[in-house]
Amino acid sequence: MRPVPPPPLVDLAHETVILLSVGTRAVLGYDVTIEDVTVREMTLVVTGVERRPVGGVTLDVACSPVHIVAARFGPQTFEDMLLNLRIKPAETT
């Protein structure tokens, strides 16, 4: 097992950190990815995708998929947040 690399530095004066989590899932094979972050007036718009396991793939292990990004706009207050989350089958390898 390789050591976990240190997290990247984030300049909070110029970047906003966004975290997307879909909560705990009862089986492995789930994944979540932030694909786009934009601002429309005073609304933060986050577009992401959740990939779910295909077919009868089940393992008795829980997982909690999460994805964190630093968006290249400075700190600001948002009145609202809109999450566009697509659900797709996980790709098989």
N, C-alpha and C positions, 0 to 999 in steps of 0.2 A: 504494500500500500504506500502510495506517495504522500508526502506531507502536503497539507492544504496551503496554497500560496497566500500571502498576506492580501487583504482587500486593497483595491486601488484607492488612491487618495481622491477625495472629493472636495472641491472648492465651493463651499456653501454660499459664498458671496456671488457666485456666477452660475451655480448649478442647483437643481432641485432633485432630490432623491425620491424615486417612486418605487414602491414595493407592491407586487401582485402575488397573492396567495389564494389558492382555491380550497384551503383547509385540509384536514386529514382525510385520506382515502384508505380504505381497508385493504387494498392490494397494491403491489408495485406496478409500474408501467405508465403512471400518469406523469405529465409534464406540463408546465405552464411557461409561456414566453410573452414578454412585452414586445410588440412589433413596432409600435409608433406612439409618440407622445406629442400632442399639440395643445395650443391654447386658443380658444375661441372666446374673445372678449374676456369675461371673468370666469370661464369654465375650463377646467383641466380635462382634456379628452385623452383617455388611455385606450389603445387598441391592443388586444392580446388574443392568444389562442391557447386553449387547453386541449392537450392530446390525451386520449383515453385508450387503454389497452383494447386490442381487438380479440374477439372470440372468447374462448374459455381460458384465457391466460389468467390464472389466479395463484398468488403466493400468499401464505399467511404472514405477511409483513405489512405493517402500515407505512405510509409515506405522507409527507406534507410538502408538495411541490411549491416552490417559491422562486420568483425572479425579481431582481433588484437592478434598476438602472439609474444613472445620473443624467438628467436631461439638461441640455445646454441653454437654460434660461435661468436668470437670477431668482432669488427668493421673492415671492410675491404672494399675496393673499388671493385665494380663489373663492368665489361664491358657491361654486358647485363643481362636482366631478362627474364625468360621464365615462362609463366603462363599456366598451364594445368588446365582448368576449365571444369568440367563435369556438365551437367544440368540434374537434376532428378526431378520427381514429389515429392512434399512434402508428407511425411507419414501422414496418417490420424490417429487420436487418438480415 
